Amino acid sequence: MILHQYKIVFGGTMGSGKSTAIKALSEIEVLGTEALNTDIESHEKLLTTVGIDYGEITLDDGVKVGLYGTPGQDRFDFIWSVICKGAIGTIVMIDHAAENPLFDLDQFIQAFQPFGNNIVIAISHIDRKPERTLSMYREWLREKALSYPLFFIDARQQDDVLLLVETLIATIEVHYGLIN
């Protein structure tokens, strides 16, 4: 039997829950590179990823999937291409409570599209800005003529994160005709 290992990247804004999502799903202790956040203007969180997060899961059919988290600050964008190399897709996570989440979404979609068009969008922290409409994300996708799967999630919930991973894998299966 050949051991198959797939790679999925979690990219997106600082504070959107990338590290939390990987921790919620990983079967192993997550390797993280968190450091003291010196960019308080962007986000008030104490620690932030400055290199890479790594976790992994094994799917029901025995396939291993590596979960790679990127730093969210633009100053670390040089590492995104390295992390994305060989990935089957990217989960772009956006903090709904950020000052301008649609601007953030546009930036991160543009940043990660060159590494592959298999993208799933996850909007987190919707409870922190309940007055802000969620339909704005669907309208943004429609205006941009994009058809990426869109989910509103709690990054702490394993089932929410697993849905993102399963959707990314199913999208590949449909695209390449791998479904029986």
TARAHU-V629849 format. One line per field, one symbol per residue. phi: phi as a letter, one per 40 degrees, with the letter a starting at -180 (. if undefined). burial: 1 if it has 9 or more other ideal C-beta (glycine too) atoms within 8 Angstrom, else 0. Layout:
BEGIN
phi = ???
burial = ???
END
This chain:
BEGIN
phi = .ccbbbbbbbbiccgchcccccccbccbcccbbcbdcbbcccacccbacbbabaaabbcdcgccbcbbbccccdcbcccdccccdgccibbcbbccccdbcccccdccccccdcciccbbbbbbfcccbcccccccccccccccfbbccbbbbbcccdccccdcccccccccdcccgccc
burial = 000001111111111111111111110001011000101000100001100111111010000111111111100100110011001111111111010011011111101110110111111111000000010111011000000101111010100111111011101111000000
END
